[in-house]
Amino acid sequence: MRRDIHFLTGANGFVGAALARELARRSEQVVLMVHQRQDHPFLRALSVPIVRGDLRDLSALRRLIPQGAVVIHCAARVSFDPADRPEVFETNVDGTSRLVDAAIEARARSMVFLSAGAVFGAADTAATLMNEDSPRRHAPSDSYAASKARAEQVCRSALDRGLDVRIANPVTTYGAGDHHLRAGGRVVHEVLSRKRLLVPPGGTSWIHIDDLVRGILLIAERGTAGTNYLLSAGHVSYRDLFEAITTAGGWRGTRIVLPPHVAPVARRCLALVGQLAGLAHVDLPVQRIAELFRYKYFSAARARVDLGFQPTESLETSVRATLEYLRAERLLVHP
């Protein structure tokens, strides 16, 4: 029986490198595309083809994608800075469009697009558990999430051109490998690097990287064209999330829990709320601050029922794995 060859973009990133390692462990045929660097620790021990490519270069993408491949598109520009919006959209939207064109020309068997849970927005109360069909409340306006939402439209338009595209919507991901501090590693780093911790009243969803990788590969194996799949292991308030992180890290400092009514003031006073620990920087855009007072509680029921997705790792295990990796790679600096 013919085995699929996988073409993986963004192989030097958190999710891409973990996928590359798992595909290699399964002895799958895989070609890894990186942009400039291939310095992720997970790639060092892999004996698989690694090619350099650029989502801005259609001709290069045409050369690189093997005929009939399963394309898994993880490459993205991650930034929440409004000044980076043109670059974010060029990479995440226009780059995805070029990859789609190249995949169609290569007669790709299918394509899995790594989007984000954030495209579904957030709810005002903890009682709201959102899924793929929920009305999109507080649609994301930050550059990254907005670009992912637009890129999903690009992928859907490819269905009419004969490309079988499925969409993965992961939530905040923890575990070993967040080398560039783009996901849960950034959260853990920020919380443990602060002496004063301001805790917003909202909440978020989470998943361990190993569970996410299994979920993405299930989408590639069993997913339905044109379908979104939220990949989440559970949800947690920021208060409990920060507690899990500070307990695991042995953090000693001052914790201040913010009440919900602070939100309107926070949206007007960037200088003050820019001191939010754990998830915010002084340059955090207003809409990102507002999200900290809302709830991104997502259900993975569709993936569980349709794909057999069964996450196994707990929040505590996920946080510890993140912390151990940051310490081992000397990426964590305490105040």
VEXDREN-2710 file (C-alpha; in Angstrom, 1 decimal):
% VEXDREN-2710
k/r/px/py/pz
1/MET/0.0/0.0/0.0
2/ARG/1.3/3.4/-0.9
3/ARG/2.3/5.6/2.0
4/ASP/1.6/9.3/2.0
5/ILE/4.5/11.8/2.0
6/HIS/3.9/14.7/4.3
7/PHE/5.1/18.3/3.5
8/LEU/5.3/20.3/6.7
9/THR/5.7/24.1/6.7
10/GLY/7.0/26.0/9.8
11/ALA/9.1/23.0/10.9
12/ASN/11.3/25.2/13.1
13/GLY/8.4/26.4/15.2
14/PHE/6.8/25.0/18.4
15/VAL/4.1/22.9/16.8
16/GLY/5.9/22.2/13.5
17/ALA/9.0/20.8/15.3
18/ALA/6.8/18.6/17.5
19/LEU/5.0/17.3/14.5
20/ALA/8.2/16.7/12.6
21/ARG/9.5/14.6/15.5
22/GLU/6.3/12.6/15.8
23/LEU/6.2/11.9/12.0
24/ALA/9.8/10.8/12.1
25/ARG/9.1/8.6/15.1
26/ARG/6.3/6.9/13.1
27/SER/8.7/6.4/10.2
28/GLU/6.5/8.5/8.0
29/GLN/7.9/10.1/4.8
30/VAL/8.2/13.8/5.5
31/VAL/9.8/16.9/4.0
32/LEU/10.3/19.7/6.4
33/MET/10.2/23.3/5.2
34/VAL/11.9/26.0/7.3
35/HIS/12.2/29.7/6.5
36/GLN/15.6/30.8/7.5
37/ARG/16.7/28.9/10.7
38/GLN/16.6/25.3/11.6
39/ASP/17.9/25.6/15.1
40/HIS/15.0/24.0/17.0
41/PRO/16.4/21.4/19.3
42/PHE/13.9/18.8/18.1
43/LEU/15.2/19.0/14.5
44/ARG/18.8/18.2/15.4
45/ALA/18.4/14.4/15.8
46/LEU/16.1/13.9/12.8
47/SER/17.3/12.3/9.6
48/VAL/14.6/13.7/7.3
49/PRO/14.9/16.1/4.4
50/ILE/14.9/19.8/5.5
51/VAL/14.4/22.4/2.8
52/ARG/14.4/26.2/2.9
53/GLY/11.3/27.9/1.6
54/ASP/9.5/31.2/1.8
55/LEU/5.7/31.7/1.8
56/ARG/6.3/34.9/-0.3
57/ASP/7.9/32.9/-3.1
58/LEU/5.4/31.0/-5.1
59/SER/7.9/29.5/-7.5
60/ALA/9.9/28.0/-4.6
61/LEU/6.8/26.5/-3.1
62/ARG/5.9/24.9/-6.5
63/ARG/9.3/23.3/-6.6
64/LEU/9.3/22.1/-3.0
65/ILE/5.9/20.4/-2.5
66/PRO/6.0/16.7/-3.6
67/GLN/3.3/15.5/-5.9
68/GLY/0.4/14.0/-4.0
69/ALA/1.6/15.1/-0.6
70/VAL/-0.4/15.7/2.5
71/VAL/0.4/19.3/3.3
72/ILE/0.4/20.4/6.9
73/HIS/0.7/24.2/7.1
74/CYS/2.1/25.4/10.4
75/ALA/4.2/28.4/9.2
76/ALA/3.0/31.7/10.5
77/ARG/4.2/35.2/11.6
78/VAL/3.2/35.6/15.2
79/SER/2.9/39.2/16.5
80/PHE/0.2/41.2/18.3
81/ASP/1.9/44.5/17.6
82/PRO/-0.3/46.7/15.3
83/ALA/2.9/47.9/13.6
84/ASP/3.5/44.4/12.4
85/ARG/0.1/44.0/10.9
86/PRO/1.2/44.3/7.2
87/GLU/3.9/41.7/7.7
88/VAL/1.6/39.4/9.6
89/PHE/-1.1/39.5/6.9
90/GLU/1.5/39.1/4.1
91/THR/2.8/35.9/5.7
92/ASN/-0.3/34.4/7.2
93/VAL/-2.9/35.3/4.5
94/ASP/-1.0/35.9/1.2
95/GLY/1.5/33.2/2.1
96/THR/-1.3/30.7/2.7
97/SER/-2.8/31.7/-0.6
98/ARG/0.4/31.0/-2.4
99/LEU/0.8/27.7/-0.6
100/VAL/-2.7/26.7/-1.6
101/ASP/-1.9/27.5/-5.3
102/ALA/1.2/25.4/-5.1
103/ALA/-0.6/22.5/-3.3
104/ILE/-3.3/22.5/-6.0
105/GLU/-0.6/22.4/-8.8
106/ALA/1.1/19.5/-6.9
107/ARG/-2.2/17.6/-6.7
108/ALA/-1.8/17.5/-3.0
109/ARG/-3.9/14.7/-1.4
110/SER/-5.1/17.1/1.3
111/MET/-4.0/20.0/3.4
112/VAL/-4.3/20.7/7.1
113/PHE/-4.2/24.4/7.9
114/LEU/-3.1/25.3/11.5
115/SER/-5.4/28.2/12.4
116/ALA/-6.1/29.3/16.0
117/GLY/-8.9/28.9/18.6
118/ALA/-8.7/32.7/18.9
119/VAL/-10.6/33.1/15.6
120/PHE/-13.8/32.2/17.4
121/GLY/-13.5/35.2/19.7
122/ALA/-14.4/35.1/23.4
123/ALA/-17.4/35.1/25.7
124/ASP/-18.3/37.5/28.5
125/THR/-19.1/34.8/31.0
126/ALA/-17.4/31.6/32.2
127/ALA/-20.7/29.7/31.6
128/THR/-20.3/29.9/27.8
129/LEU/-18.6/26.9/26.3
130/MET/-18.0/27.7/22.6
131/ASN/-17.6/25.3/19.7
132/GLU/-17.0/25.5/16.0
133/ASP/-20.6/26.6/15.3
134/SER/-21.0/29.1/18.1
135/PRO/-21.8/32.7/17.1
136/ARG/-18.5/34.6/17.1
137/ARG/-18.6/37.0/20.0
138/HIS/-15.9/39.7/20.3
139/ALA/-14.3/38.7/17.0
140/PRO/-10.5/39.1/17.2
141/SER/-9.0/42.3/15.9
142/ASP/-5.4/41.7/16.8
143/SER/-3.2/41.1/13.8
144/TYR/-2.4/37.4/14.4
145/ALA/-6.0/36.1/15.1
146/ALA/-7.5/38.4/12.4
147/SER/-5.0/37.1/9.9
148/LYS/-5.8/33.5/10.8
149/ALA/-9.5/34.1/10.3
150/ARG/-8.8/35.6/6.9
151/ALA/-6.5/32.7/6.0
152/GLU/-9.3/30.3/6.8
153/GLN/-11.4/32.1/4.1
154/VAL/-8.5/31.5/1.7
155/CYS/-8.6/27.8/2.5
156/ARG/-12.3/27.5/2.1
157/SER/-12.1/29.1/-1.3
158/ALA/-9.7/26.4/-2.3
159/LEU/-12.4/23.7/-1.8
160/ASP/-14.1/24.9/-5.0
161/ARG/-10.7/24.4/-6.8
162/GLY/-10.5/20.8/-5.7
163/LEU/-8.2/21.0/-2.7
164/ASP/-9.3/19.0/0.3
165/VAL/-8.5/21.4/3.2
166/ARG/-9.2/20.8/6.8
167/ILE/-8.7/23.3/9.6
168/ALA/-7.2/22.8/13.0
169/ASN/-8.0/25.4/15.7
170/PRO/-5.6/24.8/18.6
171/VAL/-5.9/26.7/21.9
172/THR/-2.9/27.9/24.0
173/THR/-0.4/25.1/23.9
174/TYR/2.0/24.0/26.7
175/GLY/4.8/21.5/26.9
176/ALA/8.3/21.1/25.8
177/GLY/9.5/22.8/22.6
178/ASP/8.2/26.4/22.8
179/HIS/11.7/27.5/22.0
180/HIS/10.7/31.0/20.6
181/LEU/8.2/31.7/23.4
182/ARG/5.2/32.0/21.2
183/ALA/2.6/30.0/23.2
184/GLY/2.4/28.5/26.7
185/GLY/6.1/29.0/27.1
186/ARG/5.6/32.7/26.9
187/VAL/2.8/32.6/29.5
188/VAL/5.0/30.6/32.0
189/HIS/8.0/32.8/31.3
190/GLU/6.0/36.0/31.9
191/VAL/4.3/34.8/35.1
192/LEU/7.5/33.6/36.7
193/SER/9.5/36.6/35.6
194/ARG/7.3/39.1/37.6
195/LYS/7.6/40.2/41.2
196/ARG/4.0/41.5/41.2
197/LEU/1.3/39.4/39.5
198/LEU/-1.9/41.0/38.5
199/VAL/-4.5/38.3/37.8
200/PRO/-7.4/39.2/35.5
201/PRO/-10.8/37.6/36.0
202/GLY/-11.1/35.9/32.6
203/GLY/-10.1/32.4/31.5
204/THR/-8.6/30.4/28.6
205/SER/-8.4/27.0/27.1
206/TRP/-5.2/24.9/27.0
207/ILE/-3.7/21.8/25.5
208/HIS/-0.4/19.8/25.8
209/ILE/1.7/19.8/22.7
210/ASP/1.7/16.0/22.5
211/ASP/-2.1/15.9/22.5
212/LEU/-2.2/18.7/19.9
213/VAL/0.2/16.8/17.6
214/ARG/-2.0/13.7/17.9
215/GLY/-5.1/15.8/17.1
216/ILE/-3.5/17.4/14.0
217/LEU/-2.5/14.0/12.7
218/LEU/-6.0/12.7/13.3
219/ILE/-7.3/15.6/11.3
220/ALA/-4.9/14.6/8.5
221/GLU/-6.0/11.0/8.7
222/ARG/-9.7/11.2/9.3
223/GLY/-10.8/14.8/8.9
224/THR/-13.5/16.1/6.6
225/ALA/-12.8/18.7/3.9
226/GLY/-13.9/22.2/4.8
227/THR/-14.3/21.4/8.5
228/ASN/-12.9/23.2/11.5
229/TYR/-11.7/21.1/14.5
230/LEU/-11.1/22.8/17.9
231/LEU/-8.3/21.1/19.7
232/SER/-8.5/21.7/23.5
233/ALA/-7.9/19.6/26.6
234/GLY/-9.8/21.8/28.9
235/HIS/-10.3/25.3/30.2
236/VAL/-9.2/27.2/33.3
237/SER/-9.6/30.6/34.9
238/TYR/-6.5/32.8/34.7
239/ARG/-6.5/32.7/38.5
240/ASP/-6.2/28.9/38.6
241/LEU/-3.8/28.9/35.6
242/PHE/-1.4/31.4/37.3
243/GLU/-1.7/29.3/40.5
244/ALA/-0.6/26.2/38.7
245/ILE/2.3/28.0/37.1
246/THR/3.5/29.7/40.3
247/THR/3.2/26.5/42.3
248/ALA/5.2/24.6/39.8
249/GLY/7.9/27.3/39.5
250/GLY/8.2/28.0/43.2
251/TRP/7.3/31.6/42.6
252/ARG/7.4/34.0/45.5
253/GLY/5.8/37.4/45.0
254/THR/2.7/39.6/45.4
255/ARG/-0.5/38.4/43.7
256/ILE/-3.3/40.9/43.1
257/VAL/-6.6/39.6/41.8
258/LEU/-8.4/42.1/39.6
259/PRO/-12.2/42.4/39.8
260/PRO/-14.3/42.3/36.6
261/HIS/-15.3/46.0/36.9
262/VAL/-11.7/47.0/36.3
263/ALA/-12.1/46.0/32.6
264/PRO/-13.5/49.3/31.3
265/VAL/-10.7/51.2/33.1
266/ALA/-8.2/48.8/31.7
267/ARG/-9.2/49.4/28.1
268/ARG/-8.6/53.1/28.6
269/CYS/-5.5/53.0/30.6
270/LEU/-2.8/51.1/28.7
271/ALA/-0.1/52.4/30.9
272/LEU/-1.6/50.9/34.0
273/VAL/-2.9/47.6/32.6
274/GLY/0.4/47.2/30.6
275/GLN/1.7/46.0/33.9
276/LEU/-0.6/42.9/33.9
277/ALA/1.7/40.0/34.6
278/GLY/1.6/36.7/32.8
279/LEU/0.0/37.7/29.5
280/ALA/0.6/41.4/28.9
281/HIS/3.4/43.7/28.0
282/VAL/3.5/47.5/28.1
283/ASP/3.0/47.5/24.3
284/LEU/0.0/45.2/24.4
285/PRO/-2.8/46.5/22.2
286/VAL/-6.1/47.5/23.8
287/GLN/-8.1/44.6/22.3
288/ARG/-5.6/42.1/23.8
289/ILE/-6.1/43.6/27.2
290/ALA/-9.9/43.3/26.9
291/GLU/-9.5/39.6/26.1
292/LEU/-8.0/39.0/29.5
293/PHE/-11.3/39.9/31.1
294/ARG/-13.2/37.5/28.9
295/TYR/-13.4/33.7/28.5
296/LYS/-12.0/31.6/25.7
297/TYR/-13.6/28.3/26.8
298/PHE/-13.8/26.0/23.9
299/SER/-15.2/22.5/23.4
300/ALA/-13.3/19.8/21.5
301/ALA/-16.5/17.6/21.2
302/ARG/-16.4/17.5/17.4
303/ALA/-12.8/16.2/17.4
304/ARG/-13.5/13.7/20.1
305/VAL/-16.6/12.3/18.4
306/ASP/-15.6/12.5/14.8
307/LEU/-11.9/11.8/15.0
308/GLY/-11.5/9.8/18.2
309/PHE/-9.4/12.6/19.7
310/GLN/-8.6/11.9/23.4
311/PRO/-6.2/14.3/25.1
312/THR/-4.4/12.6/28.0
313/GLU/-2.2/15.2/29.7
314/SER/-3.3/17.3/32.6
315/LEU/-2.8/21.1/33.1
316/GLU/-0.3/20.4/35.8
317/THR/1.7/18.0/33.7
318/SER/1.5/20.5/30.8
319/VAL/2.8/23.4/32.9
320/ARG/5.6/21.3/34.4
321/ALA/6.7/20.1/31.0
322/THR/6.9/23.7/29.8
323/LEU/8.8/24.8/32.9
324/GLU/11.3/21.9/32.6
325/TYR/12.0/22.7/29.0
326/LEU/12.5/26.4/29.6
327/ARG/14.9/25.7/32.4
328/ALA/16.8/23.0/30.4
329/GLU/17.2/25.5/27.5
330/ARG/18.0/28.4/29.8
331/LEU/15.1/30.4/28.5
332/LEU/13.7/31.2/31.9
333/VAL/15.0/34.2/33.8
334/HIS/13.7/34.9/37.3
335/PRO/13.5/38.5/38.6
END
